[in-house]
Amino acid sequence: MSLTCELCGGTDFVKSEGLFVCQGCGCKYTVEEARKVMAQAAQEQQQRQERQQAYHRRHDPDLQSRQQTPVSQTPVAPGSDGSYLPLNPQVAADFPQVAADFSQVIGGGLQGPQAINNYACQGWQLLLDEYGRLEHPSKQRQAELGERAREVLALLDNAARLEPENHVQDLLILENCKEVASSAHQTKYYDQDDEGKWRSHSFGLTVNLPGQSSSWDEMIKFHRSFLEQRYRDGHPGEVSEREALVAQREEIEGRLAQLKDEKRSKGLFNFSEKREVKDRMKPVQAELAEVNRQISALDANVSNYVKARVKELESGYIRLNL
């Protein structure tokens, strides 16, 4: 098992002067500390596997007997040209029938969040492509697609719950949930008027699982907050700088509020004095804009860190962008 930084989650290390230095955040580990981190990671991985096995046994008591029969599995990575690998024909044919039953998918050999995510995303891409090839899909056909979308969402929702402490992975999977729901909502159906002319309707599907739309938003926020804090823990200087800038902003906003009150006190038609106060406000407003720009730049560093961590998974996890 490779060494993973406890602060930023990076795996790129360089050995310098007897220490392992993380290239992501600069955190340094002694040989003994590195061994402890790796041992702890191995123990946590073992515990996750045991929890998954317990989950499978609890929800699917016939799992072990079914796994003795080899079944086709879906590819788990995009193609070299960036396109998705096609599903195994048998998996593609079975997808609408088994997708709603999480235990069947697990029993079919798709174990772990990565495989389930890729299976569900590829299946949804197939279904959406098939719908797009229909010249004039009916309202009934759209409703059938909505049922398939709910099956895909059930898979992704379950996959995101298997490893609740894997914040990067779960963030990616939950964002796929939102993407499936959004792409289904954008589909159209057609009918014919009295003259036989086709009319399109943009009444989108509502395919979120009951109670899950807002829950996904909250879970995404939850996982993102952990990653943001990981960045801040590795960059205490930026944290201090931002705190100082926020205090400076509050002081500037106080001065600006006083000038606005002074301007209002000049009366409606006292244009010359109001203009004089307005002129004094301009440099304060420019000062406030510069402080806000610096705060935004620091916030962008945090946001970019989270995006980069999720981006790192895209070599093995399908990330929908429909």
One Martini backbone bead per residue (centre of mass of N, CA, C, O) as a GRO file, in nm:
protein
  322
    1MET     BB    1   0.098   0.035   0.022
    2SER     BB    2   0.068   0.359  -0.014
    3LEU     BB    3   0.141   0.672   0.068
    4THR     BB    4  -0.081   0.891   0.258
    5CYS     BB    5  -0.174   1.195   0.319
    6GLU     BB    6  -0.334   1.335   0.600
    7LEU     BB    7  -0.395   1.626   0.484
    8CYS     BB    8  -0.436   1.593   0.137
    9GLY     BB    9  -0.418   1.285   0.004
   10GLY     BB   10  -0.152   1.243  -0.113
   11THR     BB   11   0.101   1.029  -0.319
   12ASP     BB   12   0.335   1.243  -0.362
   13PHE     BB   13   0.674   1.156  -0.294
   14VAL     BB   14   0.982   1.284  -0.143
   15LYS     BB   15   1.306   1.209  -0.058
   16SER     BB   16   1.445   1.413   0.218
   17GLU     BB   17   1.662   1.384   0.454
   18GLY     BB   18   1.489   1.118   0.558
   19LEU     BB   19   1.221   1.234   0.431
   20PHE     BB   20   0.877   1.249   0.361
   21VAL     BB   21   0.755   1.458   0.095
   22CYS     BB   22   0.482   1.628   0.019
   23GLN     BB   23   0.379   1.771  -0.295
   24GLY     BB   24   0.103   1.905  -0.205
   25CYS     BB   25   0.182   2.038   0.117
   26GLY     BB   26   0.476   1.959   0.269
   27CYS     BB   27   0.456   1.726   0.436
   28LYS     BB   28   0.637   1.546   0.696
   29TYR     BB   29   0.801   1.216   0.719
   30THR     BB   30   0.899   0.970   0.882
   31VAL     BB   31   0.953   0.644   0.870
   32GLU     BB   32   0.773   0.576   1.112
   33GLU     BB   33   0.529   0.748   1.029
   34ALA     BB   34   0.481   0.609   0.759
   35ARG     BB   35   0.421   0.330   0.875
   36LYS     BB   36   0.176   0.414   1.045
   37VAL     BB   37   0.000   0.523   0.816
   38MET     BB   38  -0.006   0.258   0.650
   39ALA     BB   39  -0.120   0.077   0.874
   40GLN     BB   40  -0.380   0.238   0.917
   41ALA     BB   41  -0.486   0.215   0.626
   42ALA     BB   42  -0.501  -0.095   0.622
   43GLN     BB   43  -0.700  -0.118   0.857
   44GLU     BB   44  -0.929   0.053   0.730
   45GLN     BB   45  -0.966  -0.122   0.480
   46GLN     BB   46  -1.044  -0.379   0.632
   47GLN     BB   47  -1.293  -0.255   0.773
   48ARG     BB   48  -1.448  -0.184   0.515
   49GLN     BB   49  -1.469  -0.471   0.406
   50GLU     BB   50  -1.624  -0.582   0.650
   51ARG     BB   51  -1.867  -0.391   0.622
   52GLN     BB   52  -1.947  -0.479   0.338
   53GLN     BB   53  -1.992  -0.778   0.399
   54ALA     BB   54  -2.210  -0.728   0.612
   55TYR     BB   55  -2.402  -0.583   0.424
   56HIS     BB   56  -2.440  -0.812   0.220
   57ARG     BB   57  -2.543  -1.027   0.420
   58ARG     BB   58  -2.791  -0.862   0.520
   59HIS     BB   59  -2.915  -0.805   0.211
   60ASP     BB   60  -2.769  -1.095   0.092
   61PRO     BB   61  -2.772  -1.426   0.176
   62ASP     BB   62  -2.707  -1.541  -0.141
   63LEU     BB   63  -2.429  -1.435  -0.238
   64GLN     BB   64  -2.221  -1.671  -0.222
   65SER     BB   65  -2.363  -1.868  -0.421
   66ARG     BB   66  -2.362  -1.667  -0.669
   67GLN     BB   67  -2.041  -1.615  -0.680
   68GLN     BB   68  -1.962  -1.904  -0.795
   69THR     BB   69  -2.077  -1.770  -1.054
   70PRO     BB   70  -1.973  -1.645  -1.326
   71VAL     BB   71  -1.977  -1.305  -1.441
   72SER     BB   72  -2.030  -1.030  -1.598
   73GLN     BB   73  -1.837  -0.733  -1.640
   74THR     BB   74  -1.775  -0.411  -1.616
   75PRO     BB   75  -1.609  -0.163  -1.699
   76VAL     BB   76  -1.390   0.092  -1.506
   77ALA     BB   77  -1.290   0.265  -1.766
   78PRO     BB   78  -1.194   0.476  -1.974
   79GLY     BB   79  -1.084   0.540  -2.260
   80SER     BB   80  -0.806   0.666  -2.421
   81ASP     BB   81  -1.006   0.894  -2.571
   82GLY     BB   82  -1.239   0.944  -2.328
   83SER     BB   83  -1.426   0.730  -2.376
   84TYR     BB   84  -1.656   0.499  -2.317
   85LEU     BB   85  -1.684   0.193  -2.250
   86PRO     BB   86  -1.849  -0.065  -2.339
   87LEU     BB   87  -2.076  -0.267  -2.255
   88ASN     BB   88  -2.148  -0.556  -2.190
   89PRO     BB   89  -2.402  -0.705  -2.351
   90GLN     BB   90  -2.523  -0.847  -2.102
   91VAL     BB   91  -2.529  -0.603  -1.919
   92ALA     BB   92  -2.698  -0.419  -2.101
   93ALA     BB   93  -2.949  -0.608  -2.109
   94ASP     BB   94  -2.977  -0.622  -1.778
   95PHE     BB   95  -2.992  -0.339  -1.654
   96PRO     BB   96  -3.304  -0.272  -1.614
   97GLN     BB   97  -3.352  -0.529  -1.424
   98VAL     BB   98  -3.104  -0.484  -1.192
   99ALA     BB   99  -3.066  -0.186  -1.092
  100ALA     BB  100  -3.281  -0.177  -0.850
  101ASP     BB  101  -3.103  -0.424  -0.736
  102PHE     BB  102  -2.841  -0.410  -0.540
  103SER     BB  103  -2.784  -0.709  -0.465
  104GLN     BB  104  -2.755  -0.811  -0.759
  105VAL     BB  105  -2.512  -0.642  -0.839
  106ILE     BB  106  -2.324  -0.750  -0.625
  107GLY     BB  107  -2.368  -1.052  -0.710
  108GLY     BB  108  -2.249  -0.978  -1.011
  109GLY     BB  109  -1.946  -0.849  -0.916
  110LEU     BB  110  -2.011  -0.548  -0.807
  111GLN     BB  111  -1.761  -0.431  -0.608
  112GLY     BB  112  -1.779  -0.133  -0.509
  113PRO     BB  113  -1.803   0.199  -0.586
  114GLN     BB  114  -1.657   0.208  -0.858
  115ALA     BB  115  -1.811  -0.015  -1.014
  116ILE     BB  116  -2.095   0.098  -0.965
  117ASN     BB  117  -2.059   0.374  -1.087
  118ASN     BB  118  -1.978   0.278  -1.375
  119TYR     BB  119  -2.223   0.107  -1.432
  120ALA     BB  120  -2.441   0.328  -1.397
  121CYS     BB  121  -2.325   0.539  -1.599
  122GLN     BB  122  -2.321   0.361  -1.850
  123GLY     BB  123  -2.618   0.286  -1.844
  124TRP     BB  124  -2.726   0.576  -1.871
  125GLN     BB  125  -2.590   0.642  -2.138
  126LEU     BB  126  -2.737   0.426  -2.299
  127LEU     BB  127  -3.029   0.522  -2.242
  128LEU     BB  128  -2.993   0.813  -2.349
  129ASP     BB  129  -2.903   0.738  -2.635
  130GLU     BB  130  -3.154   0.578  -2.711
  131TYR     BB  131  -3.352   0.815  -2.675
  132GLY     BB  132  -3.205   1.010  -2.883
  133ARG     BB  133  -3.276   0.815  -3.138
  134LEU     BB  134  -3.551   0.903  -3.115
  135GLU     BB  135  -3.760   1.090  -3.300
  136HIS     BB  136  -4.059   1.049  -3.122
  137PRO     BB  137  -4.096   1.050  -2.815
  138SER     BB  138  -4.303   0.960  -2.583
  139LYS     BB  139  -4.440   0.997  -2.277
  140GLN     BB  140  -4.410   0.699  -2.203
  141ARG     BB  141  -4.109   0.678  -2.276
  142GLN     BB  142  -4.018   0.888  -2.071
  143ALA     BB  143  -4.125   0.740  -1.820
  144GLU     BB  144  -3.939   0.494  -1.856
  145LEU     BB  145  -3.679   0.652  -1.824
  146GLY     BB  146  -3.739   0.744  -1.535
  147GLU     BB  147  -3.724   0.461  -1.409
  148ARG     BB  148  -3.428   0.412  -1.486
  149ALA     BB  149  -3.314   0.654  -1.334
  150ARG     BB  150  -3.390   0.551  -1.050
  151GLU     BB  151  -3.208   0.304  -1.064
  152VAL     BB  152  -2.943   0.455  -1.091
  153LEU     BB  153  -2.972   0.624  -0.830
  154ALA     BB  154  -2.978   0.385  -0.637
  155LEU     BB  155  -2.692   0.294  -0.693
  156LEU     BB  156  -2.537   0.557  -0.630
  157ASP     BB  157  -2.642   0.599  -0.345
  158ASN     BB  158  -2.520   0.337  -0.233
  159ALA     BB  159  -2.222   0.380  -0.314
  160ALA     BB  160  -2.186   0.646  -0.132
  161ARG     BB  161  -2.234   0.462   0.149
  162LEU     BB  162  -1.994   0.254   0.179
  163GLU     BB  163  -1.767   0.511   0.209
  164PRO     BB  164  -1.802   0.777   0.417
  165GLU     BB  165  -1.472   0.861   0.435
  166ASN     BB  166  -1.467   0.901   0.114
  167HIS     BB  167  -1.489   1.212   0.000
  168VAL     BB  168  -1.406   1.215  -0.297
  169GLN     BB  169  -1.573   0.981  -0.405
  170ASP     BB  170  -1.855   1.074  -0.299
  171LEU     BB  171  -1.862   1.339  -0.448
  172LEU     BB  172  -1.862   1.222  -0.733
  173ILE     BB  173  -2.115   1.041  -0.709
  174LEU     BB  174  -2.318   1.268  -0.625
  175GLU     BB  175  -2.276   1.433  -0.884
  176ASN     BB  176  -2.395   1.209  -1.061
  177CYS     BB  177  -2.676   1.224  -0.950
  178LYS     BB  178  -2.732   1.515  -1.046
  179GLU     BB  179  -2.682   1.453  -1.350
  180VAL     BB  180  -2.905   1.251  -1.396
  181ALA     BB  181  -3.141   1.429  -1.310
  182SER     BB  182  -3.084   1.659  -1.514
  183SER     BB  183  -3.091   1.496  -1.785
  184ALA     BB  184  -3.381   1.393  -1.749
  185HIS     BB  185  -3.518   1.679  -1.727
  186GLN     BB  186  -3.424   1.757  -2.041
  187THR     BB  187  -3.623   1.594  -2.168
  188LYS     BB  188  -3.837   1.496  -2.443
  189TYR     BB  189  -4.164   1.499  -2.591
  190TYR     BB  190  -4.422   1.370  -2.820
  191ASP     BB  191  -4.690   1.494  -3.032
  192GLN     BB  192  -5.002   1.517  -3.208
  193ASP     BB  193  -5.198   1.694  -3.387
  194ASP     BB  194  -5.478   1.722  -3.586
  195GLU     BB  195  -5.261   1.749  -3.843
  196GLY     BB  196  -4.994   1.566  -3.764
  197LYS     BB  197  -4.812   1.741  -3.598
  198TRP     BB  198  -4.525   1.781  -3.430
  199ARG     BB  199  -4.482   1.812  -3.069
  200SER     BB  200  -4.292   1.956  -2.825
  201HIS     BB  201  -4.195   1.872  -2.480
  202SER     BB  202  -4.042   2.027  -2.169
  203PHE     BB  203  -4.145   1.833  -1.949
  204GLY     BB  204  -3.975   1.731  -1.706
  205LEU     BB  205  -3.830   1.507  -1.519
  206THR     BB  206  -3.888   1.357  -1.193
  207VAL     BB  207  -3.616   1.145  -1.043
  208ASN     BB  208  -3.594   1.166  -0.763
  209LEU     BB  209  -3.557   1.044  -0.483
  210PRO     BB  210  -3.717   1.029  -0.206
  211GLY     BB  211  -3.563   1.292  -0.033
  212GLN     BB  212  -3.268   1.325  -0.204
  213SER     BB  213  -3.201   1.598  -0.324
  214SER     BB  214  -3.124   1.755  -0.061
  215SER     BB  215  -2.937   1.535   0.049
  216TRP     BB  216  -2.718   1.559  -0.164
  217ASP     BB  217  -2.644   1.848  -0.106
  218GLU     BB  218  -2.556   1.794   0.189
  219MET     BB  219  -2.341   1.575   0.124
  220ILE     BB  220  -2.164   1.745  -0.055
  221LYS     BB  221  -2.106   1.957   0.161
  222PHE     BB  222  -1.981   1.764   0.364
  223HIS     BB  223  -1.740   1.656   0.190
  224ARG     BB  224  -1.624   1.932   0.109
  225SER     BB  225  -1.552   2.032   0.396
  226PHE     BB  226  -1.327   1.826   0.447
  227LEU     BB  227  -1.142   1.913   0.211
  228GLU     BB  228  -1.114   2.208   0.292
  229GLN     BB  229  -0.985   2.150   0.570
  230ARG     BB  230  -0.738   2.002   0.463
  231TYR     BB  231  -0.619   2.250   0.327
  232ARG     BB  232  -0.605   2.439   0.574
  233ASP     BB  233  -0.417   2.257   0.744
  234GLY     BB  234  -0.182   2.295   0.510
  235HIS     BB  235  -0.256   2.639   0.520
  236PRO     BB  236  -0.215   2.854   0.768
  237GLY     BB  237  -0.137   3.120   0.625
  238GLU     BB  238  -0.404   3.159   0.465
  239VAL     BB  239  -0.589   3.167   0.707
  240SER     BB  240  -0.468   3.419   0.840
  241GLU     BB  241  -0.501   3.606   0.597
  242ARG     BB  242  -0.810   3.589   0.581
  243GLU     BB  243  -0.877   3.693   0.861
  244ALA     BB  244  -0.750   3.971   0.815
  245LEU     BB  245  -0.926   4.050   0.569
  246VAL     BB  246  -1.200   4.034   0.709
  247ALA     BB  247  -1.139   4.252   0.918
  248GLN     BB  248  -1.080   4.471   0.706
  249ARG     BB  249  -1.358   4.466   0.572
  250GLU     BB  250  -1.524   4.553   0.818
  251GLU     BB  251  -1.387   4.828   0.849
  252ILE     BB  252  -1.459   4.940   0.566
  253GLU     BB  253  -1.766   4.904   0.587
  254GLY     BB  254  -1.795   5.104   0.818
  255ARG     BB  255  -1.695   5.356   0.665
  256LEU     BB  256  -1.901   5.336   0.434
  257ALA     BB  257  -2.156   5.364   0.607
  258GLN     BB  258  -2.096   5.649   0.711
  259LEU     BB  259  -2.094   5.786   0.430
  260LYS     BB  260  -2.385   5.713   0.356
  261ASP     BB  261  -2.516   5.866   0.588
  262GLU     BB  262  -2.401   6.141   0.512
  263LYS     BB  263  -2.536   6.158   0.235
  264ARG     BB  264  -2.835   6.136   0.337
  265SER     BB  265  -2.813   6.404   0.525
  266LYS     BB  266  -2.806   6.632   0.283
  267GLY     BB  267  -3.032   6.588   0.110
  268LEU     BB  268  -3.195   6.589  -0.193
  269PHE     BB  269  -3.073   6.894  -0.317
  270ASN     BB  270  -2.761   6.858  -0.216
  271PHE     BB  271  -2.542   6.805  -0.456
  272SER     BB  272  -2.255   6.905  -0.378
  273GLU     BB  273  -2.225   6.750  -0.105
  274LYS     BB  274  -2.291   6.469  -0.213
  275ARG     BB  275  -2.053   6.463  -0.415
  276GLU     BB  276  -1.827   6.486  -0.206
  277VAL     BB  277  -1.892   6.220  -0.060
  278LYS     BB  278  -1.873   6.039  -0.309
  279ASP     BB  279  -1.570   6.093  -0.359
  280ARG     BB  280  -1.484   5.965  -0.077
  281MET     BB  281  -1.598   5.674  -0.147
  282LYS     BB  282  -1.427   5.561  -0.381
  283PRO     BB  283  -1.161   5.462  -0.234
  284VAL     BB  284  -1.314   5.273  -0.042
  285GLN     BB  285  -1.438   5.092  -0.260
  286ALA     BB  286  -1.165   5.006  -0.380
  287GLU     BB  287  -1.057   4.879  -0.122
  288LEU     BB  288  -1.283   4.667  -0.096
  289ALA     BB  289  -1.239   4.527  -0.370
  290GLU     BB  290  -0.949   4.428  -0.309
  291VAL     BB  291  -1.014   4.253  -0.065
  292ASN     BB  292  -1.218   4.070  -0.207
  293ARG     BB  293  -1.018   3.962  -0.414
  294GLN     BB  294  -0.828   3.822  -0.210
  295ILE     BB  295  -1.039   3.635  -0.086
  296SER     BB  296  -1.121   3.493  -0.351
  297ALA     BB  297  -0.841   3.373  -0.408
  298LEU     BB  298  -0.832   3.194  -0.155
  299ASP     BB  299  -1.096   3.040  -0.216
  300ALA     BB  300  -0.996   2.924  -0.488
  301ASN     BB  301  -0.782   2.736  -0.372
  302VAL     BB  302  -0.982   2.549  -0.234
  303SER     BB  303  -1.157   2.476  -0.479
  304ASN     BB  304  -0.922   2.366  -0.656
  305TYR     BB  305  -0.846   2.136  -0.470
  306VAL     BB  306  -1.107   1.977  -0.491
  307LYS     BB  307  -1.105   1.944  -0.799
  308ALA     BB  308  -0.833   1.792  -0.811
  309ARG     BB  309  -0.914   1.545  -0.643
  310VAL     BB  310  -1.141   1.454  -0.834
  311LYS     BB  311  -0.974   1.443  -1.098
  312GLU     BB  312  -0.789   1.200  -1.010
  313LEU     BB  313  -1.034   0.981  -1.047
  314GLU     BB  314  -1.097   0.986  -1.371
  315SER     BB  315  -0.924   0.726  -1.453
  316GLY     BB  316  -1.153   0.521  -1.290
  317TYR     BB  317  -1.394   0.727  -1.284
  318ILE     BB  318  -1.698   0.804  -1.376
  319ARG     BB  319  -1.787   1.132  -1.507
  320LEU     BB  320  -2.052   1.311  -1.552
  321ASN     BB  321  -2.124   1.527  -1.867
  322LEU     BB  322  -2.441   1.617  -2.002
   0.00000   0.00000   0.00000
